[in-house]
């Protein structure tokens, strides 16, 4: 195990469980923050591992994650916003309520 592998292991062992806990148990805003920070940390791990194994082609995975992670956050935000609107009663134009 070299320093690159140790740094990747620390990034996986310390913040990732905290992010997963926040995503599963927090309020909507905290879940959104956890969902946005998790891919950032995993992307950093995906940048450290190619250095550890001397395989520069593995950095493509970090690039794909960096491109796709914001889209995942937007989908999660839309899902949370959609759930909030579903709990409101629908407006009935016939009765005016």
Secondary structure as GFF3:
##gff-version 3
##sequence-region A 1 97
A	DSSP	alpha_helix	3	13	.	.	.	ID=ss1
A	DSSP	alpha_helix	15	25	.	.	.	ID=ss2
A	DSSP	alpha_helix	28	53	.	.	.	ID=ss3
A	DSSP	three_ten_helix	56	58	.	.	.	ID=ss4
A	DSSP	alpha_helix	59	86	.	.	.	ID=ss5
###
